[in-house]
């Protein structure tokens, strides 16, 4: 019975019944219906799990959002990646950081190791980033999920695994931001249900690029704008060094190198 197998995949107790996850009940609504015959009870009330106001949630009642990113996937060795989704996730994390969210409370999940590698290069070190399998049994206050797959044949690969879908949708305590390609996802049974649920509750963030940049840029100017990535780059500091080098001439620039 698929219902029981999904319970074992998540957080079972000794009787095979899922331990109530500390997930916002509005986020747990769809997984409960899809995977637990609407029997999943969360260990959190809507009042106790307020989503941080630092993100432009489309609905005040449900701390969830879907960002439709229309870039194509690419092969990454034996895995897959999607650079457009990487950029979207980085924009989400930047917006959360600019709004004062502790990055230790943010998790980034993806279905593919290739995408995880790309994300780790671009994200701050304090943001935990891993595959869905590695996140099993764990949660973060806010989770951004990168679905990766985006192709003309609407092939979903690992996303079609109901157990992985269940895990990916139940890792967020207070806010879930899914980044994906709607046209590809809607071809899958589980993700088609997710999109119908998201659209029915007005959770699709229209023009997400503008929404994420607007206040985020203002907050970044106020805070100095230093964001340390995993590769050690500090963009604002680098821009300043280039400006000084240009003003002082070529000899000064070569000396700094």
ABEGO torsion letter per residue (X at the ends): XAAAAAAAABBBBAAGBBBBBBBBAAAAAAAAAAAAGGABBBABBAAABBBBAABBBABAABBBBBBBBABBBBBBEABBBBAAAAAAAAAAAAAAAAAGBBAAABBBBBABAAAAAAAAAABBAABBBBBAAAABGBBBABBBBBAGBBBAAGBAEAAABAAAAAAAAAABAABBBBBBBAAAAAABAAAAAAAAAAAAAGABBBGAAAAAAAAAAAAAAAAGGBBBBAAGBBAAAAAAAAAAAAAAEAAAAAAAX
